[in-house]
Amino acid sequence: MKAFESKHRILILGASGFIGNAIYKELCAYFKTYGTYRIPKKIYEDNHHFFQYNVEEDDVYEVLEATKPSIIISCLRGDFNAQTIAHHHISEYILEHDCKLIFLSSANVFDAYSKYPSYELDKTLSGSIYGHFKIKIENLLLRLPKKKVAILRLPMVLGSQSPRLKEIKQHLHDKTAIEIFPNIIMNVTTDSKITQQIHYIINRNKFGIFHLGSTDLVHHDEYIKDIISLISSKNGVVYKHVYTTNEDRYLAVLPKFNKLPKHLEITSKEVLDDLLK
Ligand SMILES: NC(=O)c1ccc[n+]([C@@H]2O[C@H](COP(=O)([O-])OP(=O)(O)OC[C@H]3O[C@@H](n4cnc5c(N)ncnc54)[C@H](OP(=O)(O)O)[C@@H]3O)[C@@H](O)[C@H]2O)c1
């Protein structure tokens, strides 16, 4: 029998995804951990801790009733309207039960601002449909009792298994153009650092808004080029330069008020090192 750290029962919505699966692997040895997947796969069908769930077709309440979580971690993608309804139902469950939600949000909740990096208490404002959607869910969650919610705002998430790295490798293989944004200054992180941070947030019962970007900032174009020189010796890589504005634009989330301990911080160089693991 496993020695579980606590009585927590954890439900990860989107546990078959890049970040959700990394979180599942980190937590399942310590807590009773359940997860959802959308696309049927034998590995999940055979695992009694996994439930098939499609946000557009299924009622999340059924998964909640079946798993009775004390912590829900939302790592979903899918139709925005359906996700909004699901998060309304999750909010009702949280109000009625001894349960907390950890929601993966994005630096895009600030993508309408350009001149500075963003901190936890800055007002959100987005110019994108994705950013608007994340703000809507955040605002819904911020109406819940504050100790019951952790909102994690993530920048670009990389890792050896990240879809973004796979996409870059595919472009290199196909000799097709890789998009770079010379005006964007951003921060980055890895799936493995996020899983450590979430484990800490659970163990220490932390709540509130967390900005989980690297401590330093990088230019998008230079960083993508650094990644490419790390994983390939190819010359003649094709780039497509995308200019969204004439001036530099920040898409960076930095912590000021709700900081995690030093060992849970990451630098952009450490993110690069992680890609080769
Ligand atoms: N990756 C990043 O750089 C990044 C940055 C900022 C924020 N985030 C946020 O982090 C979360 C996880 O991102 P990710 O990169 O790990 O995404 P991902 O790899 O695409 O995983 C998405 C998860 O959601 C599930 N899913 C997709 N459509 C669904 C639907 N219609 N109904 C139910 N489940 C569905 C997927 O199941 P299947 O695998 O079965 O399709 C998978 O488990 C998202 O909320 C995203 O907005 C990610």
The ligand as an SDF file (V2000), in Angstrom:
LIG
                    3D

 48 52  0  0  0  0  0  0  0  0999 V2000
    1.2080   24.8440  -22.8000 N   0  0  0  0  0  0  0  0  0  0  0  0
    1.3680   26.1320  -22.5440 C   0  0  0  0  0  0  0  0  0  0  0  0
    2.3630   26.7610  -22.9900 O   0  0  0  0  0  0  0  0  0  0  0  0
    0.3670   26.8730  -21.6810 C   0  0  0  0  0  0  0  0  0  0  0  0
    0.6220   28.2180  -21.3460 C   0  0  0  0  0  0  0  0  0  0  0  0
   -0.2930   28.9080  -20.5420 C   0  0  0  0  0  0  0  0  0  0  0  0
   -1.4430   28.2560  -20.0800 C   0  0  0  0  0  0  0  0  0  0  0  0
   -1.6730   26.9480  -20.4420 N   0  0  0  0  0  0  0  0  0  0  0  0
   -2.9210   26.3100  -19.9600 C   0  0  0  0  0  0  0  0  0  0  0  0
   -2.6280   25.0580  -19.3620 O   0  0  0  0  0  0  0  0  0  0  0  0
   -3.6940   24.1360  -19.6060 C   0  0  0  0  0  0  0  0  0  0  0  0
   -3.1300   22.8270  -20.1740 C   0  0  0  0  0  0  0  0  0  0  0  0
   -2.4360   23.1120  -21.3920 O   0  0  0  0  0  0  0  0  0  0  0  0
   -1.6290   21.9700  -22.1850 P   0  0  0  0  0  0  0  0  0  0  0  0
   -0.6070   22.6880  -23.0010 O   0  0  0  0  0  0  0  0  0  0  0  0
   -1.2200   20.8890  -21.2610 O   0  0  0  0  0  0  0  0  0  0  0  0
   -2.7880   21.4550  -23.1800 O   0  0  0  0  0  0  0  0  0  0  0  0
   -2.9150   20.0530  -23.9540 P   0  0  0  0  0  0  0  0  0  0  0  0
   -1.6250   19.3180  -23.9740 O   0  0  0  0  0  0  0  0  0  0  0  0
   -3.5870   20.3670  -25.2530 O   0  0  0  0  0  0  0  0  0  0  0  0
   -3.9300   19.2290  -23.0180 O   0  0  0  0  0  0  0  0  0  0  0  0
   -5.2680   19.5930  -22.9410 C   0  0  0  0  0  0  0  0  0  0  0  0
   -6.0520   18.5930  -22.1190 C   0  0  0  0  0  0  0  0  0  0  0  0
   -7.4390   18.9100  -22.2500 O   0  0  0  0  0  0  0  0  0  0  0  0
   -8.1350   17.7980  -22.8090 C   0  0  0  0  0  0  0  0  0  0  0  0
   -9.1610   18.2740  -23.7160 N   0  0  0  0  0  0  0  0  0  0  0  0
   -9.0210   18.8850  -24.9170 C   0  0  0  0  0  0  0  0  0  0  0  0
  -10.2310   19.1420  -25.4600 N   0  0  0  0  0  0  0  0  0  0  0  0
  -11.1560   18.6720  -24.5640 C   0  0  0  0  0  0  0  0  0  0  0  0
  -12.5570   18.6160  -24.5400 C   0  0  0  0  0  0  0  0  0  0  0  0
  -13.3040   19.0910  -25.5560 N   0  0  0  0  0  0  0  0  0  0  0  0
  -13.1740   18.0500  -23.4700 N   0  0  0  0  0  0  0  0  0  0  0  0
  -12.4620   17.5560  -22.4250 C   0  0  0  0  0  0  0  0  0  0  0  0
  -11.1080   17.5680  -22.3910 N   0  0  0  0  0  0  0  0  0  0  0  0
  -10.4700   18.1190  -23.4590 C   0  0  0  0  0  0  0  0  0  0  0  0
   -7.0990   16.9860  -23.5380 C   0  0  0  0  0  0  0  0  0  0  0  0
   -7.5530   15.6340  -23.6700 O   0  0  0  0  0  0  0  0  0  0  0  0
   -7.0120   14.7190  -24.9190 P   0  0  0  0  0  0  0  0  0  0  0  0
   -5.5340   14.6300  -24.7220 O   0  0  0  0  0  0  0  0  0  0  0  0
   -7.6850   13.4050  -24.7420 O   0  0  0  0  0  0  0  0  0  0  0  0
   -7.3960   15.4800  -26.1390 O   0  0  0  0  0  0  0  0  0  0  0  0
   -5.9080   17.1330  -22.5900 C   0  0  0  0  0  0  0  0  0  0  0  0
   -6.0580   16.2490  -21.5040 O   0  0  0  0  0  0  0  0  0  0  0  0
   -4.6810   24.8380  -20.5450 C   0  0  0  0  0  0  0  0  0  0  0  0
   -5.7550   25.3240  -19.7910 O   0  0  0  0  0  0  0  0  0  0  0  0
   -3.8710   26.0040  -21.1120 C   0  0  0  0  0  0  0  0  0  0  0  0
   -4.6840   27.1150  -21.4030 O   0  0  0  0  0  0  0  0  0  0  0  0
   -0.8060   26.2500  -21.2160 C   0  0  0  0  0  0  0  0  0  0  0  0
  1  2  1  0
  2  3  2  0
  2  4  1  0
  4  5  1  0
  4 48  2  0
  5  6  2  0
  6  7  1  0
  7  8  2  0
  8  9  1  0
  8 48  1  0
  9 10  1  0
  9 46  1  0
 10 11  1  0
 11 12  1  0
 11 44  1  0
 12 13  1  0
 13 14  1  0
 14 15  2  0
 14 16  1  0
 14 17  1  0
 17 18  1  0
 18 19  2  0
 18 20  1  0
 18 21  1  0
 21 22  1  0
 22 23  1  0
 23 24  1  0
 23 42  1  0
 24 25  1  0
 25 26  1  0
 25 36  1  0
 26 27  1  0
 26 35  1  0
 27 28  2  0
 28 29  1  0
 29 30  1  0
 29 35  2  0
 30 31  1  0
 30 32  2  0
 32 33  1  0
 33 34  2  0
 34 35  1  0
 36 37  1  0
 36 42  1  0
 37 38  1  0
 38 39  2  0
 38 40  1  0
 38 41  1  0
 42 43  1  0
 44 45  1  0
 44 46  1  0
 46 47  1  0
M  CHG  2   8   1  16  -1
M  END
$$$$
